[in-house]
């Protein structure tokens, strides 16, 4: 387990191959899927925007937790899709 630098999020490595993000109030925020074996450790970057998880499947995943960035990229993807597909209104 590892707390984010601001103390707001707890990341927990799990034997079910997931990483779970919890609020400090104990509410599950998100389950991150991507590993194929138990997750052994998690660590936040100093700015709290990236989480690294290491698994028994010999992989490390870097998770982008910058939600504003993800929202902006998602909107860009949708706009690009709409420009290329005339069936969207």
SVG drawing of the C-alpha trace seen along z (x, -y; Angstrom):
<svg xmlns="http://www.w3.org/2000/svg" viewBox="-27 -19 37 33">
<polyline fill="none" stroke="black" stroke-width="0.4" points="0.0,0.0 1.1,-3.5 -0.5,-6.9 -0.4,-9.7 1.9,-12.6 -1.1,-14.7 -2.5,-11.9 -5.8,-11.9 -5.5,-8.5 -4.4,-5.1 -3.2,-2.7 -3.3,1.0 -1.6,3.9 -3.9,6.9 -3.4,10.7 -6.3,10.6 -4.0,8.8 -5.6,5.4 -4.6,2.1 -7.4,0.5 -7.5,-3.2 -9.2,-4.3 -10.1,-7.7 -8.8,-8.5 -12.4,-8.2 -12.4,-4.5 -14.4,-4.8 -13.2,-2.7 -12.4,-5.2 -11.2,-3.0 -9.9,0.5 -7.1,0.6 -6.8,3.8 -3.9,4.7 -1.6,7.2 -1.9,11.0 -0.6,12.0 -0.7,10.7 0.4,7.1 3.4,6.9 3.9,3.2 2.7,-0.3 4.3,-3.6 3.2,-7.2 5.4,-9.7 6.4,-12.7 3.7,-14.9 1.0,-12.2 0.0,-12.1 1.5,-8.7 1.3,-5.4 3.7,-2.6 2.6,1.0 4.8,4.1 3.4,7.5 4.5,11.1 4.0,11.4 7.3,9.5 5.7,6.3 5.5,2.7 2.6,0.5 2.7,-3.3 -0.8,-4.6 -1.6,-8.2 -3.8,-9.6 -4.0,-13.1 -7.7,-13.1 -7.9,-16.5 -5.4,-15.3 -7.3,-12.2 -10.6,-14.1 -8.9,-16.5 -7.4,-13.6 -10.8,-11.8 -12.6,-14.9 -9.9,-15.2 -10.4,-11.6 -14.2,-12.1 -13.8,-15.3 -11.3,-13.5 -13.7,-10.6 -16.6,-12.9 -14.6,-14.8 -13.7,-11.5 -17.2,-9.9 -20.0,-11.7 -22.7,-9.6 -22.1,-11.4 -24.3,-14.4"/>
</svg>
